[in-house]
Amino acid sequence: MHRSTVTGAFRLSILVPLAVAAILLLNLGPARAEDCIDYGTLPHIIGHGDIFGARDLVLAGDLAYAACGDYGFRIADLSDPSAPELLGYAATTDYTDDVDVEGSYAYLADRNGGVQIFDVSDGAHPSLVRTVPTPGATFGLAVEGDYAYVTYYSGLLVVDASNPPTATVVGSVPLAGWHRDVAVEGGIAYVAGWQADLLVVDVSTPTAPDSIGALALPGEVCDVEVRGTRVYLATASDGLHIVDVSTPSSPVLLGSVDTVEEFTYIQRLAVSEPYAFLATDAGLQILDVRDPAAPFLATEVGTAFGSLGVAIDGDLAFAAADGAGISVIDVANPDLSARTAIAFAPEWVTDVVVRDSLAYVTSLDSGLTIFDLTDPDAPEALASIGAFSSAAFVALYGTYAIVADWSTNLQVVDVSDPENPEIVGSFGLPELPGGLAVDDDYAFVSVDWWGVFVIDLHDPENPEHVGTTTDVEYPAQITARYPWVFVHDAWNGLAIVDASDPTQPSVVATSYDAAGALTLNGNLLYMTGGSHGLMVFDVTDPTSPAVVSDVDFPAGADRLVVDGSTLYAPGPGLHVFDLTDPEAPAYVGAAASDGTPRSVAVSESRVYQAAAEGHLEIFLPHCSTVSAVDDSPILPRALLSQVGARPNPFAPQTSVSFVLQRECPVDLSVFDISGRRVANLVHENRSAGSHIALWDGRDASGREVAAGAYFLRLAAGETVATKKVVRIR
């Protein structure tokens, strides 16, 4: 049985000409009618097992057998496939690269330790029954029937394993080069040669294996699988090759696809036709191989620490990630995609902000580019300012864009005419910026080694540095709701800064557990927490933040953005949390993305993600229902206070209050717990300031509604807030 056998059914002030700015628009596939997509239906991580050191896997029944390099051999219990648990462990002599299982025995390629054979009839206590010495370091093996086929530096060995405790080498054939792996079917062994070769060996007579064919291929061949007359080969730096072996002595290349990205290499391969799965340094790639002459990348699933091996069981992929254990990935719908288009030629896109129908995008190559989003899947580049060197962060302040670049400048750009943006002010920073937030009339800038700078923007053409808090040692991501500033200190976790006196900002609270991206949602702060996943803090009193919950998160994130009842987290991939209960976010799933996601912004109909070494990526939003709300306070961008309702509970009427930051369209409606609209209270433009609307407890037809819970939903411009109210008799 070969190790990846499937065990179940496939369950600037200078305007750069736009041609020079290298703007690329690419629509991905036919026009789509969907308004949203359920990110839980996309291939995504659903669980994790701490099987330390896992490099390669084979599945059998409810168990996973892992070759764990320096950490020997481990067995995981998959009774709950979303949460693999360590069942048994055994040390090996050297370094285990490969594993296969036949019956109640596991076979491991242990480099200079030769082939080590374990009795695994008791999975909790595997026992070594035989070591088969080899003439050189072993790297790959496959077991078929009574024989194990083993690759080593100089060739292929055949081991008689009819009685595993007395297994012995009975045949060998020298082969040129270094050989990583082997697959066997129908008396033929197919050997992956690291020096870019497929080698074919006739092993129908095990004592006299005979090299009968070869095929030179581009790239370093690192893994091989055989399915009938097709051989699939993964190459570390050149992607996937598919070879016709209907005549084994004359293999013919059918098709290839290069899926390797910069600084990302392929490690292993598994095949469950019509898909091939590649374990890479970035995670898992899923390829459609229906047409062997034209295989293509269907989607990817990013993992926090990459993948070294992969095995498939029905609708689940198990990715081995060395010190990060095993990631369990739902691959039931590998053809589904949330991405609708991309903008920009491949470059280092760093940040994106969306307001009204415009997107403001920074990149290290093109500076600041302003896009018209009238057609959300085909953004039109209106203008670029390329005077910035290494534009890293952007935030909006009225009719100005505030840009922090990695040439240590803070630039103020007048964007009142988006087709003719103009730099009108600047401030020199002493070191690289690590984050930018703008609120009230201030910009808050994380400056490496210096702390958080407070920049007064009352006169945008003359931004003035008015204060610095130096007790944040290495500030990074930052968000603000004046006078409070929330900072990720890369060395010390969460720091909360009181800037009520902008000239003397000071840290008033810290939390050493949190470490990463952060965003506000009313009186809640969401922050990635390293080993703690996603942390939720109650910051009603910012001087005394309280941890509300700690939610598993299968990846990291560079930024967090709340949109209604959805939290978006650019990870590897675009990750989504459901905020039905804002105090206990529920992980939903993720969409594949190019490059390294850095930032995300949400429009009325799309999600825009900036990806370093990638593009500006455009996605359908996650489908969420109005019933996915509760009475937790939410303070989105257009609002200065939470939605209020007094009295609550009420009879016969309640007064609904809200405060707007600026004039915008307002829709205030009442929904029942099933998500059905009961009444509309406001549907018009409202000016900045305080507003009150009355609900008399009646539906749109004037009938009194039944006693019970209802939800007020306020859409103000591009933001949404909700409030639960209770009607009593």
Residue pairs with C-beta under 8 A, 6 or more apart in sequence:
1 58
1 60
1 100
1 101
1 102
1 143
1 144
2 100
2 142
2 143
2 144
2 183
2 184
2 225
2 226
3 56
3 57
3 58
3 98
3 99
3 100
3 101
3 142
3 311
4 57
4 58
4 225
4 268
4 269
4 270
4 271
4 310
4 311
4 312
5 58
5 59
6 270
6 272
6 312
6 313
6 314
7 59
7 60
7 61
7 313
7 314
8 313
8 314
9 314
10 272
10 275
10 312
10 314
10 315
11 313
11 314
11 315
11 316
11 332
12 367
12 368
12 384
12 385
12 386
12 387
12 388
12 423
13 385
13 387
13 422
13 423
14 385
14 386
14 387
15 383
15 384
15 385
15 386
15 420
15 421
16 366
16 367
16 384
16 385
16 386
18 381
18 383
18 384
20 386
21 366
21 369
21 381
21 384
21 386
22 344
22 345
22 347
22 365
22 366
23 343
23 344
23 345
23 366
23 369
23 381
23 384
24 342
24 343
24 344
24 345
24 615
25 341
25 342
25 343
25 378
25 379
26 341
26 342
26 343
27 340
27 341
27 377
27 378
28 337
28 339
28 340
28 341
28 342
29 337
32 340
32 620
34 620
35 605
35 620
35 621
35 623
36 620
36 621
36 622
36 623
36 624
37 336
37 338
37 620
37 621
37 622
37 623
38 588
38 589
38 622
38 623
39 338
39 574
39 576
39 588
39 589
39 590
39 591
39 622
40 588
40 589
41 332
41 333
41 336
41 589
42 299
42 333
42 336
42 337
42 338
42 589
42 590
42 591
42 592
43 284
43 286
43 299
43 301
43 329
43 330
43 331
43 332
43 333
43 334
43 336
43 592
44 301
44 329
44 330
44 573
44 575
44 588
44 589
44 590
45 301
45 303
45 327
45 328
45 329
45 330
45 554
45 555
45 590
46 82
46 316
46 328
46 329
46 330
46 554
47 80
47 81
47 82
47 83
47 84
47 327
47 328
47 554
48 83
48 84
48 325
48 326
48 327
48 328
48 552
48 554
49 76
49 83
49 84
49 85
49 86
49 325
49 326
49 328
50 86
50 325
51 64
51 66
51 68
51 74
51 76
51 84
51 86
51 320
51 325
51 326
52 68
52 71
52 74
52 323
52 325
53 66
53 68
53 69
53 70
53 71
53 72
53 74
53 322
53 323
54 66
54 67
54 68
54 74
54 308
54 309
54 320
54 321
54 322
54 325
54 326
55 66
55 67
55 68
55 69
55 96
55 97
55 308
55 309
55 320
55 322
56 66
56 67
56 97
56 98
56 99
56 268
56 308
56 309
56 320
57 64
57 65
57 66
57 67
57 99
57 309
57 310
57 311
57 318
57 320
57 326
58 64
58 65
58 99
58 100
58 101
58 311
59 65
59 78
59 311
59 312
59 313
59 318
60 101
62 77
62 78
62 79
63 75
63 76
63 77
63 78
63 87
63 120
63 123
64 75
64 76
64 78
64 84
64 311
64 318
64 326
65 73
65 74
65 75
65 99
65 101
65 106
65 120
66 73
66 74
66 75
66 76
66 99
66 320
66 326
67 73
67 96
67 97
67 98
67 99
67 108
67 109
67 309
68 74
68 96
69 95
69 96
69 97
69 322
70 95
72 89
72 90
72 91
72 92
72 96
73 89
73 90
73 91
73 92
73 96
73 99
73 106
73 108
73 116
73 118
73 126
74 86
74 88
74 89
74 90
75 86
75 87
75 88
75 89
75 120
75 123
75 124
75 126
76 84
76 85
76 86
76 87
76 326
77 84
77 85
77 86
77 87
77 123
78 84
78 313
78 318
81 313
81 316
81 328
82 328
83 328
84 318
84 325
84 326
84 328
87 123
87 124
88 120
88 122
88 123
88 124
88 125
88 126
89 126
90 118
90 126
90 127
90 128
92 108
92 110
92 113
92 116
93 110
93 112
93 113
93 114
93 116
93 131
94 110
94 111
94 112
94 113
94 137
95 110
95 111
95 112
95 113
96 108
96 109
96 110
96 111
96 113
96 116
97 109
97 110
97 111
97 138
97 139
97 140
98 108
98 109
98 138
98 139
98 140
98 141
98 181
99 106
99 107
99 108
99 109
100 106
100 107
100 141
100 142
100 143
100 148
101 107
101 120
101 143
102 143
102 145
102 161
104 119
104 120
104 121
105 117
105 118
105 119
105 120
105 129
105 161
105 164
106 117
106 118
106 120
106 126
107 115
107 116
107 117
107 141
107 143
107 148
107 161
108 115
108 116
108 117
108 118
108 141
109 115
109 138
109 139
109 140
109 141
109 150
109 151
110 116
110 138
111 137
111 138
111 139
112 137
113 131
114 131
114 132
114 133
114 134
114 138
115 131
115 132
115 134
115 138
115 141
115 148
115 150
115 159
115 167
116 128
116 130
116 131
116 132
117 128
117 129
117 130
117 131
117 132
117 161
117 164
117 165
117 167
118 126
118 127
118 128
118 129
119 126
119 127
119 129
119 164
120 126
129 164
129 165
130 164
130 165
130 166
130 167
132 150
132 159
132 167
132 168
132 169
134 150
134 152
134 157
134 169
135 152
135 154
135 157
135 172
136 152
136 153
136 154
137 152
137 153
138 150
138 151
138 152
139 151
139 152
139 178
139 179
139 180
139 181
140 150
140 151
140 179
140 180
140 181
140 182
140 192
141 148
141 149
141 150
141 151
141 182
142 148
142 149
142 181
142 182
142 183
142 184
142 189
143 149
143 161
144 184
144 185
146 160
146 161
146 162
147 158
147 159
147 160
147 161
147 203
147 206
148 158
148 159
148 161
148 167
149 156
149 157
149 158
149 159
149 182
149 184
149 189
149 203
150 156
150 157
150 158
150 159
150 182
151 157
151 179
151 180
151 181
151 182
151 191
151 192
152 179
153 178
153 179
154 174
154 175
155 172
155 173
155 174
155 175
155 179
156 172
156 173
156 175
156 179
156 182
156 189
156 191
156 199
156 201
156 203
156 209
157 169
157 171
157 172
158 169
158 170
158 171
158 172
158 203
158 206
158 207
158 209
159 167
159 168
159 169
159 170
160 167
160 168
160 169
160 170
160 206
161 167
170 206
170 207
171 203
171 205
171 206
171 207
171 208
171 209
172 209
173 201
173 209
173 210
173 211
175 191
175 193
175 199
175 201
175 211
176 193
176 195
176 197
177 193
177 194
177 195
177 197
178 193
178 194
178 195
179 191
179 192
179 193
179 194
179 199
180 192
180 193
180 194
180 221
180 222
180 223
181 191
181 192
181 222
181 223
181 224
182 189
182 190
182 191
182 192
182 224
183 189
183 190
183 224
183 225
183 226
183 231
184 190
184 203
184 226
185 226
185 228
187 202
187 203
187 204
188 200
188 201
188 202
188 203
188 204
188 245
188 248
189 200
189 201
189 202
189 203
189 209
190 198
190 199
190 200
190 201
190 224
190 226
190 231
190 245
191 198
191 199
191 200
191 201
191 224
192 198
192 221
192 222
192 223
192 224
192 233
192 234
193 199
193 221
194 220
194 221
194 222
195 220
196 216
196 217
196 218
196 219
196 220
196 221
196 235
197 214
197 215
197 216
197 217
197 221
198 214
198 215
198 217
198 221
198 224
198 231
198 233
198 241
198 243
198 251
199 211
199 213
199 214
200 211
200 212
200 213
200 214
200 215
200 245
200 248
200 249
200 251
201 209
201 210
201 211
201 212
202 209
202 210
202 211
202 212
202 248
203 209
212 248
212 249
213 248
213 249
213 250
213 251
214 251
215 243
215 251
215 252
215 253
217 233
217 235
217 238
217 241
217 253
218 235
218 238
218 256
219 235
219 236
219 237
219 238
219 239
220 235
220 236
220 237
220 238
221 233
221 234
221 235
221 241
222 234
222 235
222 236
222 266
222 267
222 268
222 269
223 233
223 234
223 266
223 267
223 268
223 269
224 231
224 232
224 233
224 234
224 269
225 231
225 232
225 269
225 270
225 271
225 276
226 232
226 245
227 271
227 273
229 244
229 245
229 246
230 242
230 243
230 244
230 245
230 254
230 292
231 242
231 243
231 245
231 251
232 240
232 241
232 242
232 243
232 269
232 271
232 276
232 289
233 240
233 241
233 242
233 243
233 269
234 240
234 266
234 267
234 268
234 269
234 278
235 241
235 266
236 260
236 265
236 266
236 267
237 260
237 265
237 266
238 256
238 258
238 260
239 256
239 257
239 258
239 259
239 260
239 266
239 278
240 256
240 257
240 259
240 269
240 276
240 278
240 287
240 289
240 295
241 253
241 255
241 256
242 253
242 254
242 255
242 256
242 289
242 292
242 295
243 251
243 252
243 253
243 254
244 251
244 252
244 253
244 254
244 292
245 251
254 292
254 293
255 291
255 292
255 293
255 294
255 295
256 295
257 287
257 294
257 295
257 296
257 297
259 266
259 278
259 280
259 285
259 287
259 297
260 266
260 280
261 282
261 594
261 595
261 613
262 613
263 281
264 280
264 281
264 282
265 280
265 281
266 278
266 279
266 280
266 285
267 279
267 280
267 281
267 306
267 307
267 308
267 309
268 278
268 279
268 307
268 308
268 309
268 310
268 320
269 276
269 277
269 278
269 279
269 310
270 276
270 277
270 279
270 310
270 311
270 312
270 317
271 277
271 289
272 312
273 289
274 288
274 289
274 290
275 286
275 287
275 288
275 289
275 298
275 331
275 334
276 286
276 287
276 289
276 295
277 284
277 285
277 286
277 287
277 310
277 312
277 317
277 331
278 284
278 285
278 287
278 310
279 306
279 307
279 308
279 309
279 310
279 319
279 320
280 306
280 307
281 306
281 307
282 300
282 302
282 303
282 306
282 572
283 300
283 301
283 302
283 303
283 306
283 307
283 319
283 572
283 573
284 300
284 301
284 303
284 307
284 310
284 317
284 319
284 329
285 297
285 299
285 300
286 297
286 298
286 299
286 300
286 301
286 331
286 334
287 295
287 296
287 297
287 298
288 295
288 296
288 297
288 298
288 334
288 335
289 295
298 334
298 335
299 334
299 335
299 336
299 337
299 592
300 573
300 592
300 593
301 317
301 329
301 331
301 573
301 590
301 592
302 555
302 571
302 572
302 573
302 590
302 592
302 593
303 319
303 321
303 324
303 327
303 554
303 555
303 572
304 321
304 324
304 554
304 555
304 556
304 571
304 572
305 321
305 322
305 323
305 324
306 321
307 319
307 320
307 321
307 327
308 320
308 321
308 322
309 319
309 320
310 317
310 318
310 319
310 320
311 317
311 318
312 318
312 331
315 330
315 331
315 332
316 328
316 329
316 330
316 331
317 328
317 329
317 331
318 326
318 327
318 328
318 329
319 326
319 327
319 328
319 329
320 326
321 327
327 554
330 589
337 591
337 592
338 574
338 591
338 619
338 620
339 591
339 592
339 593
339 617
339 618
339 619
339 620
340 376
340 377
340 606
340 618
340 619
340 620
341 377
341 378
341 618
342 594
342 614
342 615
342 616
342 617
342 618
343 361
343 371
343 379
343 381
343 615
343 616
343 618
344 361
344 363
344 366
344 369
344 615
344 616
345 615
346 594
346 595
346 613
346 614
346 615
347 363
347 364
347 365
347 366
347 615
348 363
348 364
348 365
348 612
348 613
349 361
349 362
349 363
349 595
349 598
349 610
349 611
349 612
349 614
349 615
349 616
350 362
350 363
350 364
350 391
350 392
350 393
350 598
350 599
350 610
350 612
351 361
351 362
351 391
351 392
351 393
351 394
351 598
351 599
351 610
352 359
352 360
352 361
352 362
352 394
352 599
352 600
352 601
352 608
352 609
352 610
352 616
353 359
353 360
353 394
353 395
353 396
353 401
353 601
354 360
354 373
354 601
354 602
354 603
354 608
354 718
355 396
355 718
356 717
356 718
357 372
357 373
357 374
357 603
358 370
358 371
358 372
358 373
358 382
358 418
359 370
359 371
359 373
359 379
359 601
359 603
359 608
359 616
360 368
360 369
360 370
360 371
360 394
360 396
360 401
360 415
361 368
361 369
361 370
361 371
361 394
361 608
361 610
361 616
362 368
362 369
362 388
362 391
362 392
362 393
362 394
362 403
362 405
362 610
363 369
363 391
363 610
364 390
364 391
364 392
364 406
366 384
366 386
366 391
367 384
367 385
367 386
367 387
367 388
367 391
368 384
368 385
368 388
368 391
368 394
368 401
368 403
368 413
368 421
369 381
369 383
369 384
369 385
370 381
370 382
370 383
370 384
370 415
370 418
370 419
370 421
371 379
371 380
371 381
371 382
371 616
372 379
372 380
372 382
372 418
373 379
373 603
373 606
374 380
376 603
376 605
376 606
376 618
377 606
377 618
379 616
379 618
382 418
382 419
383 418
383 419
383 420
383 421
385 413
385 421
385 423
387 423
388 403
388 405
388 407
388 409
388 411
389 405
389 406
389 407
390 405
390 406
390 407
391 403
391 404
391 405
391 406
392 404
392 405
392 406
392 433
393 403
393 404
393 433
393 435
393 436
394 401
394 402
394 403
394 404
394 436
395 401
395 402
395 436
395 437
395 438
395 443
396 402
396 415
396 438
397 438
397 441
397 443
397 457
397 460
398 460
399 414
399 415
399 416
400 412
400 413
400 414
400 415
400 424
400 457
400 460
401 412
401 413
401 415
401 421
402 410
402 411
402 412
402 413
402 436
402 438
402 443
402 457
403 410
403 411
403 412
403 413
404 410
404 411
404 429
404 433
404 436
404 445
405 411
405 433
406 432
406 433
408 428
408 429
408 430
408 431
408 432
408 433
409 426
409 427
409 428
409 429
410 426
410 427
410 428
410 429
410 433
410 436
410 443
410 445
410 455
410 463
411 423
411 425
411 426
412 423
412 424
412 425
412 426
412 457
412 460
412 461
412 463
413 421
413 422
413 423
413 424
414 421
414 422
414 423
414 424
414 460
415 421
424 460
424 461
425 460
425 461
425 462
425 463
426 463
427 455
427 463
427 464
427 465
429 445
429 447
429 453
430 447
430 450
431 447
431 448
431 449
431 450
432 447
432 448
433 445
433 446
433 447
433 448
434 446
434 447
434 448
434 474
434 475
434 476
434 477
434 478
434 490
435 445
435 446
435 475
435 476
435 477
435 478
435 487
435 488
436 443
436 444
436 445
436 446
436 478
437 443
437 444
437 478
437 479
437 480
437 485
438 444
438 457
438 480
439 480
439 481
439 482
440 482
440 483
441 456
441 457
441 458
442 454
442 455
442 456
442 457
442 480
442 482
442 499
442 502
443 454
443 455
443 457
443 463
444 452
444 453
444 454
444 455
444 478
444 480
444 485
444 497
444 499
445 452
445 453
445 455
445 478
446 452
446 472
446 475
446 476
446 477
446 478
446 487
447 453
447 468
447 475
448 474
448 475
449 473
449 474
450 468
450 470
451 468
451 469
451 470
451 471
451 472
451 473
451 475
452 468
452 469
452 472
452 475
452 478
452 485
452 487
452 497
452 505
453 465
453 467
453 468
454 465
454 466
454 467
454 468
454 499
454 502
454 503
454 505
455 463
455 464
455 465
455 466
456 463
456 464
456 465
456 466
456 502
457 463
466 502
466 503
467 499
467 501
467 502
467 503
467 504
467 505
468 505
469 497
469 505
469 506
469 507
471 495
471 506
471 507
472 487
472 489
472 492
472 495
472 497
472 507
473 489
473 490
473 491
473 492
474 489
474 490
474 491
474 492
475 487
475 488
475 489
475 490
475 495
476 487
476 488
476 489
476 490
477 487
477 488
477 516
477 517
477 518
477 558
477 559
478 485
478 486
478 487
478 488
478 518
479 485
479 486
479 518
479 519
479 520
480 486
480 499
481 520
481 635
482 499
483 498
483 499
483 500
484 496
484 497
484 498
484 499
484 539
484 542
485 496
485 497
485 498
485 499
485 505
486 494
486 495
486 496
486 497
486 518
486 520
486 525
486 527
486 539
486 542
487 494
487 495
487 496
487 497
488 494
488 495
488 514
488 515
488 516
488 517
488 518
488 527
489 495
489 510
490 515
492 510
492 512
493 510
493 511
493 512
493 513
493 514
493 515
494 509
494 510
494 511
494 513
494 514
494 515
494 518
494 525
494 527
494 537
494 545
495 507
495 509
495 510
496 507
496 508
496 509
496 510
496 539
496 542
496 543
496 545
497 505
497 506
497 507
497 508
498 505
498 506
498 507
498 508
498 542
498 543
499 505
508 542
508 543
509 542
509 543
509 544
509 545
511 537
511 545
511 547
513 529
513 530
513 532
513 535
513 547
514 527
514 528
514 529
514 530
514 532
514 535
514 537
515 527
515 528
515 529
515 530
516 527
516 528
516 529
516 530
516 556
516 557
517 527
517 528
517 557
517 558
517 559
517 560
517 569
518 525
518 526
518 527
518 528
518 560
519 525
519 526
519 527
519 559
519 560
519 561
519 562
519 567
520 526
520 539
520 562
520 635
521 562
521 567
521 579
521 582
521 634
521 635
522 582
522 632
522 633
522 634
522 635
522 642
523 538
523 539
523 540
523 633
523 635
523 642
524 536
524 537
524 538
524 539
524 548
524 582
524 583
524 632
524 633
525 536
525 537
525 538
525 539
525 545
526 534
526 535
526 536
526 537
526 560
526 562
526 567
526 585
527 534
527 535
527 537
527 560
528 534
528 535
528 553
528 556
528 557
528 560
528 569
529 535
529 550
532 550
533 550
533 551
533 552
533 553
534 550
534 551
534 552
534 553
534 569
534 577
534 585
534 587
535 547
535 549
535 550
535 551
536 547
536 548
536 549
536 550
536 551
536 582
536 583
536 584
536 585
537 545
537 546
537 547
537 548
538 545
538 546
538 548
538 583
539 545
548 583
548 584
549 583
549 584
549 585
551 577
551 584
551 585
551 586
551 587
552 587
553 569
553 575
553 587
554 587
555 569
555 571
555 572
555 573
555 575
555 590
556 571
556 572
557 569
557 570
557 571
557 575
558 570
558 571
558 596
558 597
558 598
558 599
559 569
559 570
559 598
559 599
559 600
560 567
560 568
560 569
561 567
561 568
561 569
561 600
561 601
561 602
562 568
562 579
562 634
562 636
563 602
563 607
563 621
563 719
563 720
564 579
564 624
564 636
564 719
564 720
564 722
565 578
565 579
565 580
565 624
565 628
565 629
565 722
566 576
566 577
566 578
566 579
566 621
566 622
566 624
567 576
567 577
567 578
567 579
567 585
568 574
568 575
568 576
568 600
568 602
568 607
568 622
569 575
569 576
569 577
569 600
570 593
570 597
570 598
570 599
570 600
570 609
570 610
570 611
571 590
571 597
572 593
572 596
572 597
573 590
573 591
573 592
573 593
573 597
574 590
574 591
574 593
574 597
574 600
574 607
574 609
574 617
574 619
575 587
575 589
575 590
576 587
576 588
576 589
576 590
576 591
576 622
577 585
577 586
577 587
577 588
578 585
578 586
578 587
578 588
578 622
578 624
578 628
579 585
579 628
580 586
580 628
580 629
580 630
581 630
581 632
582 630
582 632
582 634
583 632
588 622
591 619
593 609
593 611
593 614
593 617
594 611
594 613
594 614
594 615
594 617
595 611
595 612
595 613
595 614
595 615
596 611
596 612
596 613
596 614
597 609
597 610
597 611
597 612
597 614
597 617
598 610
598 611
598 612
599 609
599 610
600 607
600 608
600 609
600 610
601 607
601 608
602 608
602 621
602 718
603 718
604 718
605 621
606 618
606 619
606 620
606 621
607 618
607 619
607 620
607 621
608 616
608 617
608 618
608 619
609 616
609 617
609 618
609 619
610 616
610 617
611 617
625 675
626 671
626 675
626 677
626 711
626 713
627 671
627 673
627 674
627 675
627 711
629 671
629 711
629 713
629 722
629 724
630 722
630 724
631 723
631 724
633 642
633 643
633 723
634 642
634 643
634 720
634 721
634 722
635 641
635 642
635 721
636 716
636 719
636 720
636 721
637 661
637 717
637 718
637 719
638 660
638 661
638 662
638 664
638 716
638 717
638 718
638 719
639 658
639 659
639 660
639 661
639 714
639 716
639 719
639 721
640 659
640 660
640 661
641 657
641 658
641 659
642 721
642 723
643 656
643 657
643 658
643 712
643 714
643 721
643 722
643 723
644 656
644 657
644 658
644 723
645 654
645 655
645 656
645 657
645 712
645 723
645 725
646 654
646 655
646 657
647 654
648 654
648 725
648 726
649 725
649 726
649 727
649 728
650 697
650 725
650 726
650 727
650 728
651 697
651 727
651 728
651 729
652 696
652 697
652 704
653 694
653 695
653 696
653 697
654 694
654 695
654 697
654 725
655 692
655 693
655 694
656 668
656 681
656 692
656 693
656 694
656 695
656 712
656 723
657 690
657 691
657 692
658 668
658 690
658 691
658 714
658 716
658 721
659 689
659 690
659 691
660 666
660 686
660 687
660 688
660 689
660 691
660 716
661 688
662 688
662 717
663 685
663 686
663 687
663 688
664 685
664 686
664 716
664 717
665 684
665 685
665 715
665 716
665 717
666 682
666 683
666 684
666 685
666 686
666 691
666 714
666 715
666 716
667 680
667 682
667 683
667 713
667 714
667 715
668 680
668 681
668 682
668 683
668 693
668 712
668 713
668 714
668 715
669 677
669 678
669 679
669 680
669 681
669 712
669 713
670 677
670 678
670 679
670 680
670 681
670 695
670 710
670 711
670 712
670 713
671 677
671 678
671 710
671 711
671 713
672 678
672 705
672 708
672 710
672 711
673 708
673 709
673 710
673 711
677 700
678 699
678 700
678 705
678 710
679 695
679 698
679 699
679 700
680 700
681 693
681 694
681 695
682 691
682 693
686 716
695 712
695 725
697 704
697 705
697 727
698 704
698 705
699 705
705 727
706 727
707 727
707 728
707 729
708 726
708 727
709 724
709 725
709 726
709 727
710 724
710 725
710 726
710 727
711 722
711 723
711 724
711 725
712 722
712 723
712 724
712 725
713 720
713 721
713 722
714 720
714 721
714 722
714 723
